Amino acid sequence: MDADLLRQYLEFYRDLGIQTLYRQSGSDAFVGQPDPDARFKPEVREVLPDMAPAGDTLTVIQNDIGDCKRCRLHEGRNKIVFGVGSERAPLVFVGEGPGADEDAQGIPFVGRAGQLLTQMIEGTAKKEGIVLTREDVYICNVVKCRPPGNRTPEPDEMETCGQFLYRQLMTVRPKAICALGGTAARAVTGHKEGVTKLRGKWLQWRDIPVMVTFHPSYLLRPYNQEAKREAWEDLKKVLHFVYD
Ligand code: URA
């Protein structure tokens, strides 16, 4: 962690009234996950303490984000895309970051990929006999501002924004999390392997089961039909786990 970022964290925690910070063994997840490969990397780095302010709510978190200028992504954004859905949702979907439509509307997953995600959630639920609409789940992203040209968020941007994803997940405390694509998978679980390796099996964020699956943008490409079938399988597993 570079000195600037560390200073930002220290100021952030000071503002929350937290006086004592502890060193913990290494983590590459951006939302407070112990590194699953830690036994192969015995070195100790400074990372955030595993805590969120007592009495946190989604509104408080959104207010804390405010008119955020903590990283360079604020420069090109129109709207901060915080998240949508119920604070008590038993299932959270985490994407990578807003695209152009989301940046314009301030709502995650409303563009083409978003429409596919909604269709996948609602269509799979219906097929499986589960009464569920998009409004019943919580949807958010690793970074809340659109990366220019839809590029992948940089590690420092993910780390800066990760504190808010961490607090969102701590606040909603869902029964399961579905990480959409490699960036979300890495940010939430700390695993560095690609989606093809990680998908379809249960991983964890703290004590909450995480299912990694393909990002809907990837599924929109016509030559990824097999991935589409696999994503449907992953989603079926998640929905039955959460709603049966
Ligand atoms: N892709 C994402 O990862 N998130 C969105 O909100 C939209 C597209």
Residues whose N, C-alpha, C, O or C-beta is under 5 A from the ligand:
A	BS01	URA	G95 E96 G97 P98 G99 E102 P108 F109 A113 N141
